[in-house]
């Protein structure tokens, strides 16, 4: 990475290394850091995918009452 180390700024202003952020993400999602059948990169890809699904935008579907009343989104 050309000698540049990525740092993440936490909510309280502290800095966290990218490696520490990845380790924290794995722990939050209960994904083990070591696996006999997958590489660490595979585990990280799974973590990113799962977190992406959790935070991805999705439109709220109207409930039956909202649809009947003609409520607009």
PDB file of N, CA, C and O in Angstrom:
ATOM      1  N   UNK A   1       0.816  -1.182   0.000  1.00  0.00           N
ATOM      2  CA  UNK A   1       0.000   0.000   0.000  1.00  0.00           C
ATOM      3  C   UNK A   1       0.863   1.250   0.000  1.00  0.00           C
ATOM      4  O   UNK A   1       0.442   2.277   0.532  1.00  0.00           O
ATOM      5  N   UNK A   2       2.000   1.200  -0.552  1.00  0.00           N
ATOM      6  CA  UNK A   2       2.871   2.359  -0.723  1.00  0.00           C
ATOM      7  C   UNK A   2       3.237   3.049   0.583  1.00  0.00           C
ATOM      8  O   UNK A   2       3.486   4.255   0.598  1.00  0.00           O
ATOM      9  N   UNK A   3       3.270   2.299   1.679  1.00  0.00           N
ATOM     10  CA  UNK A   3       3.711   2.861   2.943  1.00  0.00           C
ATOM     11  C   UNK A   3       2.691   3.714   3.666  1.00  0.00           C
ATOM     12  O   UNK A   3       3.021   4.368   4.656  1.00  0.00           O
ATOM     13  N   UNK A   4       1.456   3.718   3.189  1.00  0.00           N
ATOM     14  CA  UNK A   4       0.412   4.504   3.842  1.00  0.00           C
ATOM     15  C   UNK A   4      -0.454   3.561   4.668  1.00  0.00           C
ATOM     16  O   UNK A   4      -0.921   2.535   4.172  1.00  0.00           O
ATOM     17  N   UNK A   5      -0.661   3.917   5.927  1.00  0.00           N
ATOM     18  CA  UNK A   5      -1.476   3.097   6.806  1.00  0.00           C
ATOM     19  C   UNK A   5      -2.835   3.761   6.987  1.00  0.00           C
ATOM     20  O   UNK A   5      -2.924   4.922   7.387  1.00  0.00           O
ATOM     21  N   UNK A   6      -3.894   3.007   6.687  1.00  0.00           N
ATOM     22  CA  UNK A   6      -5.250   3.548   6.835  1.00  0.00           C
ATOM     23  C   UNK A   6      -5.631   3.567   8.307  1.00  0.00           C
ATOM     24  O   UNK A   6      -5.378   2.612   9.042  1.00  0.00           O
ATOM     25  N   UNK A   7      -6.239   4.660   8.720  1.00  0.00           N
ATOM     26  CA  UNK A   7      -6.742   4.818  10.083  1.00  0.00           C
ATOM     27  C   UNK A   7      -8.218   5.187   9.998  1.00  0.00           C
ATOM     28  O   UNK A   7      -8.631   5.924   9.103  1.00  0.00           O
ATOM     29  N   UNK A   8      -9.005   4.673  10.929  1.00  0.00           N
ATOM     30  CA  UNK A   8     -10.421   4.989  10.998  1.00  0.00           C
ATOM     31  C   UNK A   8     -10.635   5.897  12.202  1.00  0.00           C
ATOM     32  O   UNK A   8     -10.085   5.658  13.276  1.00  0.00           O
ATOM     33  N   UNK A   9     -11.438   6.939  12.014  1.00  0.00           N
ATOM     34  CA  UNK A   9     -11.758   7.847  13.113  1.00  0.00           C
ATOM     35  C   UNK A   9     -13.034   7.331  13.765  1.00  0.00           C
ATOM     36  O   UNK A   9     -14.081   7.249  13.123  1.00  0.00           O
ATOM     37  N   UNK A  10     -12.936   6.987  15.037  1.00  0.00           N
ATOM     38  CA  UNK A  10     -14.081   6.462  15.768  1.00  0.00           C
ATOM     39  C   UNK A  10     -14.977   7.594  16.250  1.00  0.00           C
ATOM     40  O   UNK A  10     -14.592   8.763  16.224  1.00  0.00           O
ATOM     41  N   UNK A  11     -16.154   7.236  16.682  1.00  0.00           N
ATOM     42  CA  UNK A  11     -17.150   8.211  17.123  1.00  0.00           C
ATOM     43  C   UNK A  11     -16.616   9.137  18.209  1.00  0.00           C
ATOM     44  O   UNK A  11     -16.962  10.318  18.253  1.00  0.00           O
ATOM     45  N   UNK A  12     -15.764   8.593  19.093  1.00  0.00           N
ATOM     46  CA  UNK A  12     -15.237   9.405  20.192  1.00  0.00           C
ATOM     47  C   UNK A  12     -13.954  10.156  19.824  1.00  0.00           C
ATOM     48  O   UNK A  12     -13.332  10.789  20.677  1.00  0.00           O
ATOM     49  N   UNK A  13     -13.563  10.081  18.543  1.00  0.00           N
ATOM     50  CA  UNK A  13     -12.395  10.808  18.074  1.00  0.00           C
ATOM     51  C   UNK A  13     -11.097  10.010  18.073  1.00  0.00           C
ATOM     52  O   UNK A  13     -10.096  10.455  17.512  1.00  0.00           O
ATOM     53  N   UNK A  14     -11.106   8.835  18.697  1.00  0.00           N
ATOM     54  CA  UNK A  14      -9.902   7.999  18.686  1.00  0.00           C
ATOM     55  C   UNK A  14      -9.670   7.438  17.292  1.00  0.00           C
ATOM     56  O   UNK A  14     -10.595   7.303  16.490  1.00  0.00           O
ATOM     57  N   UNK A  15      -8.400   7.115  17.025  1.00  0.00           N
ATOM     58  CA  UNK A  15      -8.038   6.483  15.758  1.00  0.00           C
ATOM     59  C   UNK A  15      -7.917   4.987  15.959  1.00  0.00           C
ATOM     60  O   UNK A  15      -7.486   4.520  17.014  1.00  0.00           O
ATOM     61  N   UNK A  16      -8.302   4.241  14.934  1.00  0.00           N
ATOM     62  CA  UNK A  16      -8.217   2.785  14.970  1.00  0.00           C
ATOM     63  C   UNK A  16      -7.588   2.330  13.660  1.00  0.00           C
ATOM     64  O   UNK A  16      -7.985   2.780  12.585  1.00  0.00           O
ATOM     65  N   UNK A  17      -6.613   1.443  13.750  1.00  0.00           N
ATOM     66  CA  UNK A  17      -5.988   0.940  12.529  1.00  0.00           C
ATOM     67  C   UNK A  17      -7.009   0.129  11.735  1.00  0.00           C
ATOM     68  O   UNK A  17      -7.979  -0.385  12.293  1.00  0.00           O
ATOM     69  N   UNK A  18      -6.780   0.024  10.437  1.00  0.00           N
ATOM     70  CA  UNK A  18      -7.697  -0.747   9.600  1.00  0.00           C
ATOM     71  C   UNK A  18      -7.733  -2.197  10.071  1.00  0.00           C
ATOM     72  O   UNK A  18      -8.805  -2.799  10.122  1.00  0.00           O
ATOM     73  N   UNK A  19      -6.603  -2.755  10.407  1.00  0.00           N
ATOM     74  CA  UNK A  19      -6.552  -4.140  10.876  1.00  0.00           C
ATOM     75  C   UNK A  19      -7.394  -4.316  12.136  1.00  0.00           C
ATOM     76  O   UNK A  19      -8.116  -5.306  12.261  1.00  0.00           O
ATOM     77  N   UNK A  20      -7.310  -3.368  13.072  1.00  0.00           N
ATOM     78  CA  UNK A  20      -8.132  -3.442  14.284  1.00  0.00           C
ATOM     79  C   UNK A  20      -9.613  -3.309  13.955  1.00  0.00           C
ATOM     80  O   UNK A  20     -10.444  -3.958  14.591  1.00  0.00           O
ATOM     81  N   UNK A  21      -9.958  -2.478  12.975  1.00  0.00           N
ATOM     82  CA  UNK A  21     -11.352  -2.311  12.569  1.00  0.00           C
ATOM     83  C   UNK A  21     -11.897  -3.607  11.981  1.00  0.00           C
ATOM     84  O   UNK A  21     -13.033  -3.989  12.265  1.00  0.00           O
ATOM     85  N   UNK A  22     -11.102  -4.279  11.171  1.00  0.00           N
ATOM     86  CA  UNK A  22     -11.524  -5.551  10.582  1.00  0.00           C
ATOM     87  C   UNK A  22     -11.703  -6.604  11.676  1.00  0.00           C
ATOM     88  O   UNK A  22     -12.680  -7.353  11.664  1.00  0.00           O
ATOM     89  N   UNK A  23     -10.771  -6.660  12.611  1.00  0.00           N
ATOM     90  CA  UNK A  23     -10.871  -7.608  13.722  1.00  0.00           C
ATOM     91  C   UNK A  23     -12.135  -7.343  14.538  1.00  0.00           C
ATOM     92  O   UNK A  23     -12.823  -8.279  14.945  1.00  0.00           O
ATOM     93  N   UNK A  24     -12.437  -6.073  14.774  1.00  0.00           N
ATOM     94  CA  UNK A  24     -13.646  -5.709  15.523  1.00  0.00           C
ATOM     95  C   UNK A  24     -14.899  -6.109  14.752  1.00  0.00           C
ATOM     96  O   UNK A  24     -15.853  -6.611  15.346  1.00  0.00           O
ATOM     97  N   UNK A  25     -14.910  -5.894  13.434  1.00  0.00           N
ATOM     98  CA  UNK A  25     -16.053  -6.271  12.609  1.00  0.00           C
ATOM     99  C   UNK A  25     -16.286  -7.773  12.660  1.00  0.00           C
ATOM    100  O   UNK A  25     -17.423  -8.220  12.811  1.00  0.00           O
ATOM    101  N   UNK A  26     -15.223  -8.553  12.535  1.00  0.00           N
ATOM    102  CA  UNK A  26     -15.362 -10.012  12.621  1.00  0.00           C
ATOM    103  C   UNK A  26     -15.975 -10.416  13.956  1.00  0.00           C
ATOM    104  O   UNK A  26     -16.860 -11.272  14.000  1.00  0.00           O
ATOM    105  N   UNK A  27     -15.517  -9.813  15.034  1.00  0.00           N
ATOM    106  CA  UNK A  27     -16.037 -10.132  16.365  1.00  0.00           C
ATOM    107  C   UNK A  27     -17.504  -9.737  16.490  1.00  0.00           C
ATOM    108  O   UNK A  27     -18.307 -10.504  17.024  1.00  0.00           O
ATOM    109  N   UNK A  28     -17.864  -8.550  16.005  1.00  0.00           N
ATOM    110  CA  UNK A  28     -19.256  -8.083  16.085  1.00  0.00           C
ATOM    111  C   UNK A  28     -20.206  -9.010  15.350  1.00  0.00           C
ATOM    112  O   UNK A  28     -21.355  -9.172  15.761  1.00  0.00           O
ATOM    113  N   UNK A  29     -19.742  -9.619  14.268  1.00  0.00           N
ATOM    114  CA  UNK A  29     -20.582 -10.499  13.460  1.00  0.00           C
ATOM    115  C   UNK A  29     -20.419 -11.969  13.836  1.00  0.00           C
ATOM    116  O   UNK A  29     -20.974 -12.847  13.174  1.00  0.00           O
ATOM    117  N   UNK A  30     -19.665 -12.238  14.892  1.00  0.00           N
ATOM    118  CA  UNK A  30     -19.392 -13.615  15.349  1.00  0.00           C
ATOM    119  C   UNK A  30     -18.801 -14.489  14.247  1.00  0.00           C
ATOM    120  O   UNK A  30     -19.149 -15.662  14.110  1.00  0.00           O
ATOM    121  N   UNK A  31     -17.909 -13.900  13.471  1.00  0.00           N
ATOM    122  CA  UNK A  31     -17.181 -14.644  12.446  1.00  0.00           C
ATOM    123  C   UNK A  31     -15.798 -14.926  13.024  1.00  0.00           C
ATOM    124  O   UNK A  31     -15.113 -14.004  13.466  1.00  0.00           O
ATOM    125  N   UNK A  32     -15.383 -16.188  13.027  1.00  0.00           N
ATOM    126  CA  UNK A  32     -14.073 -16.490  13.611  1.00  0.00           C
ATOM    127  C   UNK A  32     -12.942 -15.861  12.802  1.00  0.00           C
ATOM    128  O   UNK A  32     -13.062 -15.662  11.593  1.00  0.00           O
ATOM    129  N   UNK A  33     -11.853 -15.555  13.484  1.00  0.00           N
ATOM    130  CA  UNK A  33     -10.695 -14.991  12.771  1.00  0.00           C
ATOM    131  C   UNK A  33      -9.906 -16.074  12.042  1.00  0.00           C
ATOM    132  O   UNK A  33      -9.194 -15.790  11.078  1.00  0.00           O
ATOM    133  N   UNK A  34     -10.031 -17.294  12.498  1.00  0.00           N
ATOM    134  CA  UNK A  34      -9.345 -18.426  11.868  1.00  0.00           C
ATOM    135  C   UNK A  34     -10.367 -19.495  11.528  1.00  0.00           C
ATOM    136  O   UNK A  34     -11.295 -19.750  12.296  1.00  0.00           O
ATOM    137  N   UNK A  35     -10.190 -20.118  10.370  1.00  0.00           N
ATOM    138  CA  UNK A  35     -11.096 -21.164   9.917  1.00  0.00           C
ATOM    139  C   UNK A  35     -10.263 -22.178   9.141  1.00  0.00           C
ATOM    140  O   UNK A  35      -9.392 -21.800   8.358  1.00  0.00           O
ATOM    141  N   UNK A  36     -10.525 -23.448   9.356  1.00  0.00           N
ATOM    142  CA  UNK A  36      -9.747 -24.482   8.677  1.00  0.00           C
ATOM    143  C   UNK A  36      -9.994 -24.517   7.168  1.00  0.00           C
ATOM    144  O   UNK A  36      -9.133 -24.958   6.406  1.00  0.00           O
ATOM    145  N   UNK A  37     -11.157 -24.057   6.744  1.00  0.00           N
ATOM    146  CA  UNK A  37     -11.541 -24.220   5.348  1.00  0.00           C
ATOM    147  C   UNK A  37     -11.583 -22.926   4.546  1.00  0.00           C
ATOM    148  O   UNK A  37     -11.757 -22.959   3.328  1.00  0.00           O
ATOM    149  N   UNK A  38     -11.424 -21.781   5.218  1.00  0.00           N
ATOM    150  CA  UNK A  38     -11.460 -20.491   4.520  1.00  0.00           C
ATOM    151  C   UNK A  38     -10.277 -19.645   4.964  1.00  0.00           C
ATOM    152  O   UNK A  38      -9.825 -19.725   6.107  1.00  0.00           O
ATOM    153  N   UNK A  39      -9.791 -18.840   4.043  1.00  0.00           N
ATOM    154  CA  UNK A  39      -8.682 -17.947   4.377  1.00  0.00           C
ATOM    155  C   UNK A  39      -9.221 -16.749   5.150  1.00  0.00           C
ATOM    156  O   UNK A  39     -10.428 -16.511   5.181  1.00  0.00           O
ATOM    157  N   UNK A  40      -8.320 -16.003   5.769  1.00  0.00           N
ATOM    158  CA  UNK A  40      -8.741 -14.786   6.468  1.00  0.00           C
ATOM    159  C   UNK A  40      -9.397 -13.818   5.492  1.00  0.00           C
ATOM    160  O   UNK A  40     -10.370 -13.151   5.841  1.00  0.00           O
ATOM    161  N   UNK A  41      -8.876 -13.736   4.283  1.00  0.00           N
ATOM    162  CA  UNK A  41      -9.488 -12.868   3.273  1.00  0.00           C
ATOM    163  C   UNK A  41     -10.932 -13.295   2.979  1.00  0.00           C
ATOM    164  O   UNK A  41     -11.808 -12.445   2.817  1.00  0.00           O
ATOM    165  N   UNK A  42     -11.181 -14.611   2.909  1.00  0.00           N
ATOM    166  CA  UNK A  42     -12.545 -15.106   2.696  1.00  0.00           C
ATOM    167  C   UNK A  42     -13.458 -14.687   3.848  1.00  0.00           C
ATOM    168  O   UNK A  42     -14.607 -14.304   3.625  1.00  0.00           O
ATOM    169  N   UNK A  43     -12.951 -14.760   5.073  1.00  0.00           N
ATOM    170  CA  UNK A  43     -13.732 -14.379   6.248  1.00  0.00           C
ATOM    171  C   UNK A  43     -14.043 -12.882   6.237  1.00  0.00           C
ATOM    172  O   UNK A  43     -15.140 -12.462   6.606  1.00  0.00           O
ATOM    173  N   UNK A  44     -13.073 -12.096   5.813  1.00  0.00           N
ATOM    174  CA  UNK A  44     -13.265 -10.649   5.739  1.00  0.00           C
ATOM    175  C   UNK A  44     -14.296 -10.317   4.659  1.00  0.00           C
ATOM    176  O   UNK A  44     -15.146  -9.449   4.860  1.00  0.00           O
ATOM    177  N   UNK A  45     -14.226 -10.996   3.526  1.00  0.00           N
ATOM    178  CA  UNK A  45     -15.211 -10.776   2.462  1.00  0.00           C
ATOM    179  C   UNK A  45     -16.612 -11.105   2.973  1.00  0.00           C
ATOM    180  O   UNK A  45     -17.561 -10.373   2.690  1.00  0.00           O
ATOM    181  N   UNK A  46     -16.748 -12.189   3.715  1.00  0.00           N
ATOM    182  CA  UNK A  46     -18.050 -12.532   4.296  1.00  0.00           C
ATOM    183  C   UNK A  46     -18.522 -11.433   5.247  1.00  0.00           C
ATOM    184  O   UNK A  46     -19.690 -11.048   5.223  1.00  0.00           O
ATOM    185  N   UNK A  47     -17.618 -10.934   6.077  1.00  0.00           N
ATOM    186  CA  UNK A  47     -17.975  -9.882   7.037  1.00  0.00           C
ATOM    187  C   UNK A  47     -18.435  -8.622   6.308  1.00  0.00           C
ATOM    188  O   UNK A  47     -19.445  -8.026   6.683  1.00  0.00           O
ATOM    189  N   UNK A  48     -17.712  -8.215   5.278  1.00  0.00           N
ATOM    190  CA  UNK A  48     -18.104  -7.027   4.514  1.00  0.00           C
ATOM    191  C   UNK A  48     -19.472  -7.238   3.856  1.00  0.00           C
ATOM    192  O   UNK A  48     -20.303  -6.330   3.847  1.00  0.00           O
ATOM    193  N   UNK A  49     -19.699  -8.415   3.316  1.00  0.00           N
ATOM    194  CA  UNK A  49     -20.965  -8.714   2.666  1.00  0.00           C
ATOM    195  C   UNK A  49     -22.118  -8.670   3.669  1.00  0.00           C
ATOM    196  O   UNK A  49     -23.161  -8.074   3.397  1.00  0.00           O
ATOM    197  N   UNK A  50     -21.928  -9.297   4.819  1.00  0.00           N
ATOM    198  CA  UNK A  50     -22.987  -9.301   5.832  1.00  0.00           C
ATOM    199  C   UNK A  50     -23.261  -7.904   6.361  1.00  0.00           C
ATOM    200  O   UNK A  50     -24.420  -7.529   6.538  1.00  0.00           O
ATOM    201  N   UNK A  51     -22.215  -7.127   6.615  1.00  0.00           N
ATOM    202  CA  UNK A  51     -22.425  -5.767   7.100  1.00  0.00           C
ATOM    203  C   UNK A  51     -23.119  -4.922   6.019  1.00  0.00           C
ATOM    204  O   UNK A  51     -23.985  -4.102   6.322  1.00  0.00           O
ATOM    205  N   UNK A  52     -22.728  -5.134   4.774  1.00  0.00           N
ATOM    206  CA  UNK A  52     -23.369  -4.412   3.682  1.00  0.00           C
ATOM    207  C   UNK A  52     -24.865  -4.687   3.619  1.00  0.00           C
ATOM    208  O   UNK A  52     -25.656  -3.773   3.386  1.00  0.00           O
ATOM    209  N   UNK A  53     -25.255  -5.937   3.824  1.00  0.00           N
ATOM    210  CA  UNK A  53     -26.671  -6.287   3.837  1.00  0.00           C
ATOM    211  C   UNK A  53     -27.399  -5.609   4.999  1.00  0.00           C
ATOM    212  O   UNK A  53     -28.558  -5.217   4.870  1.00  0.00           O
ATOM    213  N   UNK A  54     -26.713  -5.475   6.126  1.00  0.00           N
ATOM    214  CA  UNK A  54     -27.324  -4.849   7.296  1.00  0.00           C
ATOM    215  C   UNK A  54     -27.566  -3.359   7.096  1.00  0.00           C
ATOM    216  O   UNK A  54     -28.550  -2.816   7.597  1.00  0.00           O
ATOM    217  N   UNK A  55     -26.679  -2.701   6.371  1.00  0.00           N
ATOM    218  CA  UNK A  55     -26.779  -1.243   6.277  1.00  0.00           C
ATOM    219  C   UNK A  55     -27.253  -0.754   4.914  1.00  0.00           C
ATOM    220  O   UNK A  55     -27.390   0.452   4.708  1.00  0.00           O
ATOM    221  N   UNK A  56     -27.502  -1.658   3.994  1.00  0.00           N
ATOM    222  CA  UNK A  56     -27.906  -1.265   2.641  1.00  0.00           C
ATOM    223  C   UNK A  56     -29.261  -0.572   2.654  1.00  0.00           C
ATOM    224  O   UNK A  56     -30.132  -0.898   3.460  1.00  0.00           O
ATOM    225  N   UNK A  57     -29.425   0.381   1.757  1.00  0.00           N
ATOM    226  CA  UNK A  57     -30.692   1.086   1.603  1.00  0.00           C
ATOM    227  C   UNK A  57     -31.746   0.131   1.078  1.00  0.00           C
ATOM    228  O   UNK A  57     -31.477  -0.672   0.185  1.00  0.00           O
ATOM    229  N   UNK A  58     -32.923   0.217   1.624  1.00  0.00           N
ATOM    230  CA  UNK A  58     -34.061  -0.490   1.055  1.00  0.00           C
ATOM    231  C   UNK A  58     -35.304   0.354   1.301  1.00  0.00           C
ATOM    232  O   UNK A  58     -35.456   0.974   2.354  1.00  0.00           O
ATOM    233  N   UNK A  59     -36.188   0.367   0.310  1.00  0.00           N
ATOM    234  CA  UNK A  59     -37.402   1.145   0.450  1.00  0.00           C
ATOM    235  C   UNK A  59     -38.351   0.437   1.399  1.00  0.00           C
ATOM    236  O   UNK A  59     -38.498  -0.785   1.369  1.00  0.00           O
ATOM    237  N   UNK A  60     -38.986   1.227   2.232  1.00  0.00           N
ATOM    238  CA  UNK A  60     -39.974   0.694   3.144  1.00  0.00           C
ATOM    239  C   UNK A  60     -41.212   0.345   2.342  1.00  0.00           C
ATOM    240  O   UNK A  60     -41.707   1.168   1.572  1.00  0.00           O
ATOM    241  N   UNK A  61     -41.717  -0.866   2.515  1.00  0.00           N
ATOM    242  CA  UNK A  61     -42.939  -1.276   1.851  1.00  0.00           C
ATOM    243  C   UNK A  61     -44.121  -0.820   2.695  1.00  0.00           C
ATOM    244  O   UNK A  61     -44.106  -0.990   3.914  1.00  0.00           O
ATOM    245  N   UNK A  62     -45.135  -0.249   2.077  1.00  0.00           N
ATOM    246  CA  UNK A  62     -46.287   0.220   2.850  1.00  0.00           C
ATOM    247  C   UNK A  62     -47.028  -0.946   3.488  1.00  0.00           C
ATOM    248  O   UNK A  62     -47.143  -2.023   2.902  1.00  0.00           O
ATOM    249  N   UNK A  63     -47.525  -0.717   4.688  1.00  0.00           N
ATOM    250  CA  UNK A  63     -48.333  -1.738   5.348  1.00  0.00           C
ATOM    251  C   UNK A  63     -49.692  -1.769   4.680  1.00  0.00           C
ATOM    252  O   UNK A  63     -49.997  -0.897   3.867  1.00  0.00           O
ATOM    253  N   UNK A  64     -50.501  -2.737   5.000  1.00  0.00           N
ATOM    254  CA  UNK A  64     -51.834  -2.849   4.424  1.00  0.00           C
ATOM    255  C   UNK A  64     -52.667  -1.615   4.689  1.00  0.00           C
ATOM    256  O   UNK A  64     -53.396  -1.165   3.804  1.00  0.00           O
ATOM    257  N   UNK A  65     -52.578  -1.049   5.896  1.00  0.00           N
ATOM    258  CA  UNK A  65     -53.353   0.149   6.230  1.00  0.00           C
ATOM    259  C   UNK A  65     -52.893   1.347   5.412  1.00  0.00           C
ATOM    260  O   UNK A  65     -53.715   2.124   4.926  1.00  0.00           O
ATOM    261  N   UNK A  66     -51.566   1.499   5.259  1.00  0.00           N
ATOM    262  CA  UNK A  66     -51.049   2.626   4.482  1.00  0.00           C
ATOM    263  C   UNK A  66     -51.460   2.526   3.029  1.00  0.00           C
ATOM    264  O   UNK A  66     -51.787   3.538   2.409  1.00  0.00           O
ATOM    265  N   UNK A  67     -51.449   1.316   2.468  1.00  0.00           N
ATOM    266  CA  UNK A  67     -51.847   1.120   1.064  1.00  0.00           C
ATOM    267  C   UNK A  67     -53.312   1.464   0.883  1.00  0.00           C
ATOM    268  O   UNK A  67     -53.684   2.138  -0.077  1.00  0.00           O
ATOM    269  N   UNK A  68     -54.152   0.999   1.813  1.00  0.00           N
ATOM    270  CA  UNK A  68     -55.594   1.239   1.712  1.00  0.00           C
ATOM    271  C   UNK A  68     -55.924   2.721   1.828  1.00  0.00           C
ATOM    272  O   UNK A  68     -56.862   3.206   1.195  1.00  0.00           O
ATOM    273  N   UNK A  69     -55.150   3.440   2.640  1.00  0.00           N
ATOM    274  CA  UNK A  69     -55.418   4.863   2.846  1.00  0.00           C
ATOM    275  C   UNK A  69     -54.804   5.718   1.754  1.00  0.00           C
ATOM    276  O   UNK A  69     -55.036   6.926   1.712  1.00  0.00           O
ATOM    277  N   UNK A  70     -54.024   5.113   0.870  1.00  0.00           N
ATOM    278  CA  UNK A  70     -53.387   5.861  -0.199  1.00  0.00           C
ATOM    279  C   UNK A  70     -52.238   6.736   0.278  1.00  0.00           C
ATOM    280  O   UNK A  70     -51.959   7.775  -0.320  1.00  0.00           O
ATOM    281  N   UNK A  71     -51.574   6.326   1.344  1.00  0.00           N
ATOM    282  CA  UNK A  71     -50.455   7.094   1.889  1.00  0.00           C
ATOM    283  C   UNK A  71     -49.299   7.012   0.907  1.00  0.00           C
ATOM    284  O   UNK A  71     -48.942   5.927   0.448  1.00  0.00           O
ATOM    285  N   UNK A  72     -48.722   8.145   0.589  1.00  0.00           N
ATOM    286  CA  UNK A  72     -47.588   8.203  -0.322  1.00  0.00           C
ATOM    287  C   UNK A  72     -46.299   8.137   0.446  1.00  0.00           C
ATOM    288  O   UNK A  72     -46.220   8.621   1.575  1.00  0.00           O
ATOM    289  N   UNK A  73     -45.264   7.533  -0.161  1.00  0.00           N
ATOM    290  CA  UNK A  73     -43.944   7.465   0.468  1.00  0.00           C
ATOM    291  C   UNK A  73     -43.201   8.721   0.248  1.00  0.00           C
ATOM    292  O   UNK A  73     -42.065   8.854   0.704  1.00  0.00           O
TER     293      UNK A  73
END
